[in-house]
Amino acid sequence: MATASVMGFYDTYVLPHLINCACGDRSIARQRQKVVPNAQGRVLEIGMGSALNLPYYDPEKVEFVWGLEPSEGMRRKAQKNLRQSPVDVRWLDLPGEEIPLDDHSADTIVLTFTLCTIADPHTALAQMRRVLRPGGQLLFCEHGEAPDENVRKWQARINPWWRPVAGGCNLNRPIDRLIETAGFQIDQLETGYLPKTPRFAGFNYWGHAH
């Protein structure tokens, strides 16, 4: 009972602060800038977190943003960024596997540093495909499985310890294969290690798919 109480406090108050600091890193911010400005129309952002993407949306191209974020702690952490947002944000507080939107209702889906934490990425991506309109775009920027065998070995060793303290984050998901298996076609893909980031957590995939 005491352990559950401690974990509840950690997940609600400590973890959102840690994630906000980690995801607000300068090198990660540069990655966000590479994909988010391409969003247009009605946007669904999966795992909005503390709303670190908001400054990069182009209000001339975006009608509004649905922000899907199940964590109350992260939604609370987002309030400052929401007050400064250049675009209208409408919260959705269900997990990524349960997107409460009609079929083909989003023009753009934004997925940044989120797919690593979703418990069932296959179901979540199937839901994203369902709500994305034909011709719409999936913009993604995620960390995941590294191409180097030595790094992959370290990812496999560290992941069981990393996941519980990092909000369910998985270090070694094959981001491109997950997206393609869900029925998306990747139009552009770039990869690389982020500077000043441990290699086991720093291999990034970014681009767009339809």
N, CA and C atoms as a LAMMPS dump frame, in Angstrom:
ITEM: TIMESTEP
0
ITEM: NUMBER OF ATOMS
630
ITEM: BOX BOUNDS ff ff ff
-5.0000000000000000e+02 5.0000000000000000e+02
-5.0000000000000000e+02 5.0000000000000000e+02
-5.0000000000000000e+02 5.0000000000000000e+02
ITEM: ATOMS id mol type element x y z
1 1 1 N 0.837 -1.201 0
2 1 2 C 0 0 0
3 1 3 C 0.875 1.256 0
4 2 1 N 1.925 1.215 0.871
5 2 2 C 2.83 2.363 0.943
6 2 3 C 3.582 2.534 -0.371
7 3 1 N 3.988 1.386 -0.974
8 3 2 C 4.703 1.451 -2.251
9 3 3 C 3.837 2.065 -3.332
10 4 1 N 2.562 1.69 -3.373
11 4 2 C 1.641 2.249 -4.368
12 4 3 C 1.482 3.743 -4.169
13 5 1 N 1.439 4.166 -2.904
14 5 2 C 1.296 5.59 -2.601
15 5 3 C 2.527 6.366 -3.053
16 6 1 N 3.702 5.794 -2.796
17 6 2 C 4.947 6.448 -3.216
18 6 3 C 5.007 6.547 -4.735
19 7 1 N 4.655 5.455 -5.43
20 7 2 C 4.685 5.468 -6.89
21 7 3 C 3.669 6.448 -7.458
22 8 1 N 2.495 6.542 -6.801
23 8 2 C 1.499 7.511 -7.248
24 8 3 C 2.011 8.934 -7.132
25 9 1 N 2.702 9.236 -6.027
26 9 2 C 3.294 10.564 -5.834
27 9 3 C 4.374 10.804 -6.887
28 10 1 N 5.208 9.789 -7.118
29 10 2 C 6.292 9.911 -8.106
30 10 3 C 5.725 10.182 -9.495
31 11 1 N 4.72 9.405 -9.903
32 11 2 C 4.142 9.539 -11.241
33 11 3 C 3.427 10.874 -11.431
34 12 1 N 2.796 11.382 -10.35
35 12 2 C 1.992 12.599 -10.461
36 12 3 C 2.809 13.869 -10.328
37 13 1 N 3.82 13.859 -9.447
38 13 2 C 4.526 15.107 -9.143
39 13 3 C 6.003 15.119 -9.55
40 14 1 N 6.684 13.987 -9.421
41 14 2 C 8.121 13.972 -9.704
42 14 3 C 8.393 13.705 -11.177
43 15 1 N 7.764 12.652 -11.703
44 15 2 C 8.027 12.253 -13.084
45 15 3 C 7.722 13.351 -14.105
46 16 1 N 6.588 14.081 -13.999
47 16 2 C 6.343 15.151 -14.978
48 16 3 C 7.464 16.186 -15.013
49 17 1 N 8.034 16.505 -13.844
50 17 2 C 9.135 17.47 -13.802
51 17 3 C 10.372 16.913 -14.498
52 18 1 N 10.688 15.633 -14.224
53 18 2 C 11.857 15.012 -14.849
54 18 3 C 11.706 14.929 -16.359
55 19 1 N 10.518 14.511 -16.813
56 19 2 C 10.28 14.396 -18.252
57 19 3 C 10.344 15.76 -18.923
58 20 1 N 9.762 16.77 -18.268
59 20 2 C 9.781 18.117 -18.831
60 20 3 C 11.215 18.612 -19.006
61 21 1 N 12.061 18.352 -18.005
62 21 2 C 13.467 18.777 -18.096
63 21 3 C 14.192 18.019 -19.207
64 22 1 N 13.999 16.695 -19.241
65 22 2 C 14.699 15.882 -20.239
66 22 3 C 14.24 16.227 -21.652
67 23 1 N 12.936 16.377 -21.834
68 23 2 C 12.392 16.638 -23.173
69 23 3 C 12.541 18.089 -23.59
70 24 1 N 12.952 18.934 -22.657
71 24 2 C 13.202 20.331 -22.99
72 24 3 C 14.652 20.614 -23.315
73 25 1 N 15.461 19.568 -23.356
74 25 2 C 16.873 19.691 -23.703
75 25 3 C 17.04 20.388 -25.055
76 26 1 N 18.117 21.15 -25.197
77 26 2 C 18.324 21.953 -26.404
78 26 3 C 18.395 21.109 -27.668
79 27 1 N 19.076 19.964 -27.598
80 27 2 C 19.192 19.122 -28.793
81 27 3 C 17.839 18.535 -29.177
82 28 1 N 17.005 18.213 -28.192
83 28 2 C 15.663 17.707 -28.475
84 28 3 C 14.785 18.816 -29.025
85 29 1 N 14.954 20.03 -28.505
86 29 2 C 14.194 21.169 -29.03
87 29 3 C 14.503 21.382 -30.512
88 30 1 N 15.762 21.205 -30.895
89 30 2 C 16.123 21.353 -32.318
90 30 3 C 15.445 20.289 -33.164
91 31 1 N 15.295 19.095 -32.606
92 31 2 C 14.593 18.033 -33.33
93 31 3 C 13.122 18.384 -33.529
94 32 1 N 12.497 18.922 -32.504
95 32 2 C 11.088 19.333 -32.611
96 32 3 C 10.914 20.36 -33.731
97 33 1 N 11.861 21.284 -33.823
98 33 2 C 11.783 22.337 -34.839
99 33 3 C 11.845 21.788 -36.262
100 34 1 N 12.376 20.589 -36.422
101 34 2 C 12.498 20.008 -37.759
102 34 3 C 11.172 19.459 -38.279
103 35 1 N 10.239 19.114 -37.381
104 35 2 C 9.006 18.467 -37.834
105 35 3 C 7.737 19.256 -37.531
106 36 1 N 7.631 19.847 -36.342
107 36 2 C 6.367 20.455 -35.91
108 36 3 C 5.888 21.587 -36.822
109 37 1 N 6.767 22.465 -37.333
110 37 2 C 6.277 23.555 -38.194
111 37 3 C 5.581 23.078 -39.469
112 38 1 N 5.73 21.805 -39.82
113 38 2 C 5.083 21.277 -41.018
114 38 3 C 3.623 20.889 -40.784
115 39 1 N 3.162 20.941 -39.549
116 39 2 C 1.778 20.584 -39.239
117 39 3 C 0.822 21.593 -39.844
118 40 1 N -0.358 21.095 -40.272
119 40 2 C -1.36 21.988 -40.846
120 40 3 C -2.765 21.444 -40.603
121 41 1 N -3.736 22.359 -40.685
122 41 2 C -5.135 21.97 -40.527
123 41 3 C -5.479 21.608 -39.099
124 42 1 N -6.306 20.572 -38.961
125 42 2 C -6.689 20.068 -37.637
126 42 3 C -5.634 19.062 -37.202
127 43 1 N -4.943 19.391 -36.145
128 43 2 C -3.772 18.622 -35.732
129 43 3 C -4.1 17.8 -34.483
130 44 1 N -3.675 16.556 -34.485
131 44 2 C -3.741 15.709 -33.296
132 44 3 C -2.317 15.448 -32.836
133 45 1 N -1.986 15.934 -31.64
134 45 2 C -0.664 15.663 -31.074
135 45 3 C -0.805 14.554 -30.039
136 46 1 N -0.093 13.47 -30.249
137 46 2 C -0.14 12.312 -29.365
138 46 3 C 0.895 12.476 -28.26
139 47 1 N 0.441 12.399 -27.003
140 47 2 C 1.366 12.56 -25.886
141 47 3 C 1.893 13.98 -25.807
142 48 1 N 0.986 14.936 -25.676
143 48 2 C 1.389 16.341 -25.682
144 48 3 C 2.29 16.696 -24.5
145 49 1 N 2.184 15.933 -23.408
146 49 2 C 3.065 16.182 -22.27
147 49 3 C 2.897 17.58 -21.707
148 50 1 N 4.01 18.268 -21.519
149 50 2 C 3.971 19.631 -20.987
150 50 3 C 3.891 20.676 -22.093
151 51 1 N 3.473 20.252 -23.276
152 51 2 C 3.195 21.154 -24.41
153 51 3 C 4.44 21.872 -24.925
154 52 1 N 5.557 21.157 -24.961
155 52 2 C 6.803 21.761 -25.431
156 52 3 C 6.813 22.019 -26.936
157 53 1 N 5.897 21.394 -27.679
158 53 2 C 5.848 21.611 -29.13
159 53 3 C 5.135 22.896 -29.529
160 54 1 N 4.341 23.451 -28.629
161 54 2 C 3.454 24.559 -29.012
162 54 3 C 4.164 25.744 -29.664
163 55 1 N 5.343 26.169 -29.2
164 55 2 C 5.983 27.326 -29.837
165 55 3 C 6.338 27.114 -31.308
166 56 1 N 6.368 25.847 -31.758
167 56 2 C 6.821 25.555 -33.114
168 56 3 C 5.689 25.402 -34.119
169 57 1 N 4.45 25.445 -33.66
170 57 2 C 3.325 25.387 -34.6
171 57 3 C 3.183 26.723 -35.326
172 58 1 N 2.843 26.649 -36.594
173 58 2 C 2.619 27.846 -37.41
174 58 3 C 1.13 28.191 -37.366
175 59 1 N 0.743 29.269 -36.666
176 59 2 C -0.678 29.61 -36.538
177 59 3 C -1.34 29.958 -37.868
178 60 1 N -0.536 30.249 -38.891
179 60 2 C -1.086 30.538 -40.209
180 60 3 C -1.544 29.255 -40.92
181 61 1 N -1.005 28.111 -40.478
182 61 2 C -1.327 26.849 -41.136
183 61 3 C -2.207 25.926 -40.295
184 62 1 N -2.24 26.151 -38.972
185 62 2 C -2.926 25.231 -38.053
186 62 3 C -4.277 25.803 -37.629
187 63 1 N -5.327 25.005 -37.808
188 63 2 C -6.669 25.413 -37.372
189 63 3 C -6.795 25.316 -35.854
190 64 1 N -6.428 24.169 -35.292
191 64 2 C -6.344 23.963 -33.848
192 64 3 C -5.6 22.658 -33.606
193 65 1 N -5.257 22.418 -32.335
194 65 2 C -4.533 21.206 -31.954
195 65 3 C -5.334 20.446 -30.9
196 66 1 N -5.604 19.167 -31.2
197 66 2 C -6.085 18.264 -30.149
198 66 3 C -4.856 17.755 -29.424
199 67 1 N -4.783 17.962 -28.128
200 67 2 C -3.645 17.484 -27.346
201 67 3 C -4.031 16.255 -26.544
202 68 1 N -3.546 15.093 -26.956
203 68 2 C -3.857 13.84 -26.263
204 68 3 C -2.81 13.604 -25.176
205 69 1 N -3.231 13.658 -23.914
206 69 2 C -2.298 13.486 -22.802
207 69 3 C -3.032 12.905 -21.594
208 70 1 N -2.79 11.623 -21.283
209 70 2 C -3.507 10.982 -20.189
210 70 3 C -3.03 11.362 -18.795
211 71 1 N -1.828 11.93 -18.669
212 71 2 C -1.268 12.233 -17.355
213 71 3 C -1.746 13.58 -16.828
214 72 1 N -2.412 13.538 -15.685
215 72 2 C -2.865 14.784 -15.061
216 72 3 C -1.678 15.663 -14.674
217 73 1 N -0.602 15.017 -14.211
218 73 2 C 0.587 15.774 -13.84
219 73 3 C 1.196 16.51 -15.016
220 74 1 N 1.229 15.871 -16.184
221 74 2 C 1.779 16.526 -17.362
222 74 3 C 0.863 17.637 -17.848
223 75 1 N -0.45 17.425 -17.781
224 75 2 C -1.379 18.497 -18.2
225 75 3 C -1.244 19.711 -17.289
226 76 1 N -1.01 19.458 -16.016
227 76 2 C -0.803 20.563 -15.085
228 76 3 C 0.504 21.291 -15.411
229 77 1 N 1.533 20.521 -15.752
230 77 2 C 2.83 21.109 -16.095
231 77 3 C 2.746 21.944 -17.375
232 78 1 N 1.762 21.654 -18.206
233 78 2 C 1.635 22.327 -19.51
234 78 3 C 0.99 23.709 -19.424
235 79 1 N 0.437 24.084 -18.294
236 79 2 C -0.38 25.3 -18.229
237 79 3 C 0.361 26.561 -18.679
238 80 1 N 1.603 26.705 -18.305
239 80 2 C 2.365 27.892 -18.703
240 80 3 C 2.492 27.964 -20.223
241 81 1 N 2.837 26.836 -20.845
242 81 2 C 2.977 26.817 -22.3
243 81 3 C 1.642 27.03 -23.001
244 82 1 N 0.563 26.549 -22.407
245 82 2 C -0.767 26.758 -22.994
246 82 3 C -1.134 28.236 -23
247 83 1 N -0.8 28.938 -21.93
248 83 2 C -1.121 30.377 -21.864
249 83 3 C -0.377 31.17 -22.934
250 84 1 N 0.777 30.663 -23.362
251 84 2 C 1.577 31.368 -24.363
252 84 3 C 1.408 30.786 -25.766
253 85 1 N 0.493 29.853 -25.918
254 85 2 C 0.364 29.12 -27.177
255 85 3 C -0.104 30.004 -28.33
256 86 1 N 0.508 29.856 -29.509
257 86 2 C 0.058 30.604 -30.682
258 86 3 C -1.166 29.98 -31.344
259 87 1 N -1.553 28.76 -30.889
260 87 2 C -2.683 28.05 -31.498
261 87 3 C -3.644 27.591 -30.405
262 88 1 N -4.882 27.359 -30.794
263 88 2 C -5.904 26.844 -29.883
264 88 3 C -5.641 25.371 -29.594
265 89 1 N -5.717 24.974 -28.312
266 89 2 C -5.472 23.591 -27.9
267 89 3 C -6.716 23.036 -27.218
268 90 1 N -7.095 21.821 -27.597
269 90 2 C -8.242 21.14 -27.01
270 90 3 C -7.766 19.815 -26.431
271 91 1 N -7.821 19.69 -25.103
272 91 2 C -7.291 18.513 -24.433
273 91 3 C -8.131 17.268 -24.684
274 92 1 N -7.449 16.152 -24.85
275 92 2 C -8.036 14.818 -24.827
276 92 3 C -7.232 14.039 -23.795
277 93 1 N -7.91 13.453 -22.784
278 93 2 C -7.149 12.881 -21.675
279 93 3 C -7.163 11.356 -21.625
280 94 1 N -7.394 10.713 -22.765
281 94 2 C -7.346 9.258 -22.82
282 94 3 C -5.981 8.789 -23.311
283 95 1 N -5.624 7.505 -23.054
284 95 2 C -4.357 6.977 -23.58
285 95 3 C -4.329 6.983 -25.101
286 96 1 N -3.121 6.857 -25.658
287 96 2 C -2.968 6.865 -27.108
288 96 3 C -3.682 5.731 -27.804
289 97 1 N -3.942 4.63 -27.06
290 97 2 C -4.645 3.502 -27.658
291 97 3 C -6.144 3.761 -27.789
292 98 1 N -6.63 4.867 -27.198
293 98 2 C -8.062 5.165 -27.206
294 98 3 C -8.279 6.613 -27.658
295 99 1 N -8.183 6.858 -28.935
296 99 2 C -8.317 8.23 -29.436
297 99 3 C -9.804 8.534 -29.655
298 100 1 N -10.366 9.458 -28.873
299 100 2 C -11.813 9.722 -28.941
300 100 3 C -12.196 10.69 -30.06
301 101 1 N -11.815 10.349 -31.295
302 101 2 C -12.125 11.182 -32.451
303 101 3 C -12.751 10.318 -33.539
304 102 1 N -13.529 10.954 -34.411
305 102 2 C -14.144 10.249 -35.526
306 102 3 C -13.095 9.837 -36.55
307 103 1 N -13.438 8.872 -37.375
308 103 2 C -12.559 8.464 -38.466
309 103 3 C -12.248 9.659 -39.368
310 104 1 N -11.008 9.731 -39.832
311 104 2 C -10.577 10.722 -40.835
312 104 3 C -10.812 12.163 -40.372
313 105 1 N -10.665 12.423 -39.077
314 105 2 C -10.974 13.763 -38.567
315 105 3 C -9.745 14.664 -38.42
316 106 1 N -8.539 14.107 -38.493
317 106 2 C -7.323 14.905 -38.339
318 106 3 C -6.604 15.051 -39.678
319 107 1 N -6.073 16.246 -39.923
320 107 2 C -5.274 16.487 -41.127
321 107 3 C -3.807 16.129 -40.902
322 108 1 N -3.353 16.314 -39.664
323 108 2 C -1.96 16.036 -39.31
324 108 3 C -1.928 15.366 -37.943
325 109 1 N -1.066 14.377 -37.795
326 109 2 C -0.78 13.806 -36.485
327 109 3 C 0.681 14.076 -36.164
328 110 1 N 0.926 14.581 -34.968
329 110 2 C 2.282 14.894 -34.516
330 110 3 C 2.66 13.919 -33.405
331 111 1 N 3.792 13.263 -33.589
332 111 2 C 4.248 12.224 -32.672
333 111 3 C 5.708 12.506 -32.337
334 112 1 N 5.967 13.099 -31.176
335 112 2 C 7.34 13.446 -30.81
336 112 3 C 7.683 12.888 -29.432
337 113 1 N 8.678 12.01 -29.394
338 113 2 C 9.194 11.441 -28.145
339 113 3 C 8.064 10.876 -27.285
340 114 1 N 7.173 10.128 -27.94
341 114 2 C 5.989 9.579 -27.287
342 114 3 C 5.83 8.085 -27.534
343 115 1 N 6.17 7.628 -28.722
344 115 2 C 5.931 6.231 -29.085
345 115 3 C 6.702 5.282 -28.168
346 116 1 N 7.771 5.769 -27.579
347 116 2 C 8.561 4.931 -26.664
348 116 3 C 7.797 4.58 -25.399
349 117 1 N 6.837 5.414 -25.003
350 117 2 C 6.161 5.215 -23.715
351 117 3 C 4.789 4.563 -23.833
352 118 1 N 4.208 4.508 -25.014
353 118 2 C 2.864 3.948 -25.169
354 118 3 C 2.919 2.441 -24.945
355 119 1 N 2.056 1.953 -24.056
356 119 2 C 2.097 0.544 -23.67
357 119 3 C 1.875 -0.393 -24.863
358 120 1 N 0.947 -0.045 -25.726
359 120 2 C 0.639 -0.876 -26.896
360 120 3 C 0.787 -0.02 -28.153
361 121 1 N 2.004 0.114 -28.676
362 121 2 C 2.224 0.991 -29.824
363 121 3 C 1.487 0.551 -31.082
364 122 1 N 1.266 -0.75 -31.25
365 122 2 C 0.578 -1.246 -32.452
366 122 3 C -0.881 -0.76 -32.476
367 123 1 N -1.559 -0.899 -31.339
368 123 2 C -2.94 -0.424 -31.254
369 123 3 C -3.003 1.088 -31.395
370 124 1 N -2.074 1.791 -30.766
371 124 2 C -2.064 3.261 -30.837
372 124 3 C -1.875 3.739 -32.275
373 125 1 N -0.943 3.13 -33.003
374 125 2 C -0.704 3.531 -34.39
375 125 3 C -1.898 3.185 -35.279
376 126 1 N -2.566 2.073 -34.992
377 126 2 C -3.776 1.731 -35.745
378 126 3 C -4.858 2.788 -35.517
379 127 1 N -4.959 3.282 -34.292
380 127 2 C -5.912 4.344 -33.993
381 127 3 C -5.54 5.642 -34.716
382 128 1 N -4.257 5.936 -34.772
383 128 2 C -3.81 7.141 -35.495
384 128 3 C -4.175 7.03 -36.977
385 129 1 N -3.964 5.856 -37.535
386 129 2 C -4.309 5.643 -38.949
387 129 3 C -5.81 5.812 -39.176
388 130 1 N -6.595 5.375 -38.197
389 130 2 C -8.056 5.488 -38.313
390 130 3 C -8.511 6.944 -38.342
391 131 1 N -7.927 7.781 -37.491
392 131 2 C -8.425 9.161 -37.375
393 131 3 C -7.779 10.113 -38.375
394 132 1 N -6.69 9.68 -39.027
395 132 2 C -6.031 10.544 -40.013
396 132 3 C -6.79 10.481 -41.338
397 133 1 N -7.078 11.636 -41.908
398 133 2 C -7.825 11.66 -43.172
399 133 3 C -6.959 11.136 -44.309
400 134 1 N -7.583 10.571 -45.343
401 134 2 C -6.816 10.171 -46.527
402 134 3 C -6.029 11.371 -47.077
403 135 1 N -4.765 11.183 -47.298
404 135 2 C -3.92 12.28 -47.762
405 135 3 C -3.308 13.087 -46.641
406 136 1 N -3.708 12.789 -45.396
407 136 2 C -3.133 13.488 -44.245
408 136 3 C -1.714 13.014 -43.974
409 137 1 N -1.047 13.657 -43.016
410 137 2 C 0.35 13.345 -42.765
411 137 3 C 0.609 13.022 -41.296
412 138 1 N 1.504 12.075 -41.084
413 138 2 C 2.022 11.754 -39.76
414 138 3 C 3.425 12.326 -39.662
415 139 1 N 3.631 13.279 -38.764
416 139 2 C 4.946 13.856 -38.518
417 139 3 C 5.515 13.187 -37.27
418 140 1 N 6.731 12.681 -37.354
419 140 2 C 7.272 11.962 -36.209
420 140 3 C 8.72 12.342 -35.933
421 141 1 N 9.059 12.305 -34.663
422 141 2 C 10.433 12.479 -34.201
423 141 3 C 10.548 11.679 -32.908
424 142 1 N 11.243 10.562 -32.957
425 142 2 C 11.267 9.613 -31.848
426 142 3 C 12.679 9.051 -31.65
427 143 1 N 12.981 8.673 -30.416
428 143 2 C 14.225 7.938 -30.192
429 143 3 C 13.906 6.451 -30.139
430 144 1 N 14.9 5.62 -30.442
431 144 2 C 14.605 4.194 -30.459
432 144 3 C 15.821 3.341 -30.729
433 145 1 N 15.566 2.186 -31.327
434 145 2 C 16.601 1.181 -31.548
435 145 3 C 17.75 1.744 -32.378
436 146 1 N 18.956 1.551 -31.883
437 146 2 C 20.147 2.04 -32.578
438 146 3 C 20.605 1.044 -33.64
439 147 1 N 21.324 1.506 -34.665
440 147 2 C 21.797 0.605 -35.723
441 147 3 C 23.054 -0.164 -35.335
442 148 1 N 23.772 0.323 -34.323
443 148 2 C 25.04 -0.3 -33.941
444 148 3 C 24.811 -1.416 -32.924
445 149 1 N 25.348 -2.593 -33.219
446 149 2 C 25.096 -3.771 -32.392
447 149 3 C 25.505 -3.554 -30.938
448 150 1 N 26.644 -2.914 -30.713
449 150 2 C 27.103 -2.696 -29.342
450 150 3 C 26.13 -1.809 -28.571
451 151 1 N 25.613 -0.774 -29.219
452 151 2 C 24.652 0.12 -28.567
453 151 3 C 23.343 -0.619 -28.301
454 152 1 N 22.908 -1.441 -29.269
455 152 2 C 21.674 -2.211 -29.089
456 152 3 C 21.782 -3.154 -27.889
457 153 1 N 22.961 -3.727 -27.685
458 153 2 C 23.156 -4.618 -26.537
459 153 3 C 22.984 -3.847 -25.234
460 154 1 N 23.528 -2.636 -25.182
461 154 2 C 23.377 -1.822 -23.979
462 154 3 C 21.924 -1.383 -23.796
463 155 1 N 21.256 -1.08 -24.878
464 155 2 C 19.838 -0.728 -24.779
465 155 3 C 19.031 -1.876 -24.165
466 156 1 N 19.311 -3.099 -24.605
467 156 2 C 18.6 -4.275 -24.089
468 156 3 C 18.901 -4.5 -22.611
469 157 1 N 20.143 -4.242 -22.199
470 157 2 C 20.518 -4.429 -20.796
471 157 3 C 19.875 -3.38 -19.893
472 158 1 N 19.867 -2.148 -20.358
473 158 2 C 19.405 -1.035 -19.519
474 158 3 C 17.896 -0.922 -19.489
475 159 1 N 17.229 -1.307 -20.578
476 159 2 C 15.791 -1.045 -20.727
477 159 3 C 14.927 -1.526 -19.554
478 160 1 N 15.137 -2.738 -19.012
479 160 2 C 14.274 -3.178 -17.905
480 160 3 C 14.37 -2.29 -16.672
481 161 1 N 15.509 -1.655 -16.465
482 161 2 C 15.69 -0.76 -15.314
483 161 3 C 15.228 0.654 -15.648
484 162 1 N 15.413 1.03 -16.881
485 162 2 C 15.082 2.38 -17.345
486 162 3 C 13.57 2.611 -17.371
487 163 1 N 12.837 1.62 -17.895
488 163 2 C 11.409 1.782 -18.152
489 163 3 C 10.602 2.189 -16.916
490 164 1 N 10.779 1.559 -15.743
491 164 2 C 9.944 1.924 -14.592
492 164 3 C 10.185 3.344 -14.069
493 165 1 N 11.422 3.832 -14.172
494 165 2 C 11.719 5.16 -13.615
495 165 3 C 11.536 6.272 -14.639
496 166 1 N 11.351 5.902 -15.911
497 166 2 C 11.232 6.906 -16.975
498 166 3 C 9.831 6.938 -17.572
499 167 1 N 8.836 6.616 -16.77
500 167 2 C 7.456 6.732 -17.232
501 167 3 C 7.061 5.748 -18.303
502 168 1 N 7.692 4.563 -18.295
503 168 2 C 7.365 3.552 -19.299
504 168 3 C 8.154 3.678 -20.584
505 169 1 N 9.123 4.58 -20.614
506 169 2 C 9.93 4.791 -21.822
507 169 3 C 10.745 3.548 -22.16
508 170 1 N 10.684 3.121 -23.419
509 170 2 C 11.483 2.016 -23.937
510 170 3 C 12.6 2.572 -24.814
511 171 1 N 13.802 2.083 -24.614
512 171 2 C 14.962 2.614 -25.33
513 171 3 C 15.123 2.056 -26.737
514 172 1 N 14.54 0.875 -26.995
515 172 2 C 14.948 0.139 -28.197
516 172 3 C 13.798 -0.257 -29.105
517 173 1 N 12.806 0.585 -29.245
518 173 2 C 11.742 0.274 -30.2
519 173 3 C 12.174 0.664 -31.627
520 174 1 N 11.904 -0.191 -32.603
521 174 2 C 12.267 0.094 -34
522 174 3 C 11.216 1.019 -34.624
523 175 1 N 11.401 2.292 -34.509
524 175 2 C 10.366 3.276 -34.831
525 175 3 C 9.886 3.171 -36.271
526 176 1 N 10.795 3.084 -37.218
527 176 2 C 10.381 3.033 -38.624
528 176 3 C 9.548 1.791 -38.922
529 177 1 N 9.956 0.639 -38.375
530 177 2 C 9.21 -0.595 -38.636
531 177 3 C 7.833 -0.566 -37.968
532 178 1 N 7.749 0.003 -36.797
533 178 2 C 6.449 0.124 -36.134
534 178 3 C 5.485 0.956 -36.975
535 179 1 N 5.967 2.07 -37.497
536 179 2 C 5.121 2.959 -38.304
537 179 3 C 4.664 2.261 -39.583
538 180 1 N 5.584 1.587 -40.251
539 180 2 C 5.242 0.921 -41.51
540 180 3 C 4.321 -0.279 -41.288
541 181 1 N 4.547 -1.017 -40.217
542 181 2 C 3.701 -2.171 -39.919
543 181 3 C 2.257 -1.751 -39.665
544 182 1 N 2.068 -0.53 -39.172
545 182 2 C 0.721 -0.028 -38.892
546 182 3 C -0.019 0.405 -40.161
547 183 1 N 0.652 0.355 -41.309
548 183 2 C -0.012 0.705 -42.563
549 183 3 C 0.315 2.076 -43.093
550 184 1 N 1.266 2.754 -42.47
551 184 2 C 1.714 4.054 -42.986
552 184 3 C 2.841 3.844 -44
553 185 1 N 2.931 4.773 -44.934
554 185 2 C 4.05 4.77 -45.873
555 185 3 C 4.944 5.954 -45.53
556 186 1 N 6.194 5.67 -45.194
557 186 2 C 7.132 6.735 -44.837
558 186 3 C 7.629 7.425 -46.099
559 187 1 N 7.414 8.725 -46.17
560 187 2 C 7.835 9.522 -47.327
561 187 3 C 9.239 10.07 -47.147
562 188 1 N 9.582 10.39 -45.906
563 188 2 C 10.911 10.937 -45.624
564 188 3 C 11.357 10.428 -44.26
565 189 1 N 12.584 9.947 -44.177
566 189 2 C 13.124 9.44 -42.922
567 189 3 C 14.582 9.845 -42.791
568 190 1 N 14.907 10.461 -41.669
569 190 2 C 16.292 10.758 -41.318
570 190 3 C 16.577 10.149 -39.958
571 191 1 N 17.815 9.767 -39.744
572 191 2 C 18.2 9.159 -38.474
573 191 3 C 19.566 9.672 -38.049
574 192 1 N 19.854 9.529 -36.76
575 192 2 C 21.165 9.912 -36.262
576 192 3 C 21.184 10.018 -34.748
577 193 1 N 22.389 9.975 -34.198
578 193 2 C 22.559 10.158 -32.755
579 193 3 C 22.527 11.643 -32.414
580 194 1 N 21.816 11.979 -31.342
581 194 2 C 21.782 13.367 -30.895
582 194 3 C 23.082 13.705 -30.173
583 195 1 N 23.584 14.934 -30.35
584 195 2 C 24.815 15.326 -29.652
585 195 3 C 24.579 15.46 -28.153
586 196 1 N 25.624 15.203 -27.385
587 196 2 C 25.612 15.374 -25.929
588 196 3 C 24.494 14.566 -25.253
589 197 1 N 24.171 13.414 -25.856
590 197 2 C 23.151 12.524 -25.314
591 197 3 C 23.738 11.118 -25.257
592 198 1 N 23.532 10.378 -24.159
593 198 2 C 24.036 8.998 -24.123
594 198 3 C 23.555 8.214 -25.335
595 199 1 N 24.447 7.468 -25.956
596 199 2 C 24.099 6.792 -27.201
597 199 3 C 22.964 5.795 -27.022
598 200 1 N 22.864 5.193 -25.842
599 200 2 C 21.796 4.213 -25.639
600 200 3 C 20.418 4.86 -25.664
601 201 1 N 20.359 6.187 -25.439
602 201 2 C 19.072 6.888 -25.443
603 201 3 C 18.994 7.959 -26.519
604 202 1 N 20.008 8.046 -27.369
605 202 2 C 20.11 9.195 -28.25
606 202 3 C 19.954 8.954 -29.726
607 203 1 N 19.556 7.722 -30.129
608 203 2 C 19.405 7.504 -31.573
609 203 3 C 18.002 7.945 -31.99
610 204 1 N 17.929 8.891 -32.932
611 204 2 C 16.652 9.506 -33.332
612 204 3 C 16.23 9.131 -34.746
613 205 1 N 14.904 9.028 -34.907
614 205 2 C 14.248 8.858 -36.206
615 205 3 C 13.322 10.054 -36.391
616 206 1 N 13.391 10.729 -37.517
617 206 2 C 12.436 11.816 -37.751
618 206 3 C 12.073 11.903 -39.241
619 207 1 N 10.855 12.371 -39.485
620 207 2 C 10.394 12.486 -40.861
621 207 3 C 8.898 12.59 -40.929
622 208 1 N 8.326 12.148 -42.058
623 208 2 C 6.865 12.189 -42.188
624 208 3 C 6.396 11.004 -43.013
625 209 1 N 5.129 10.636 -42.791
626 209 2 C 4.521 9.479 -43.452
627 209 3 C 3.086 9.815 -43.783
628 210 1 N 2.489 8.976 -44.627
629 210 2 C 1.062 9.168 -44.936
630 210 3 C 0.359 7.809 -44.906
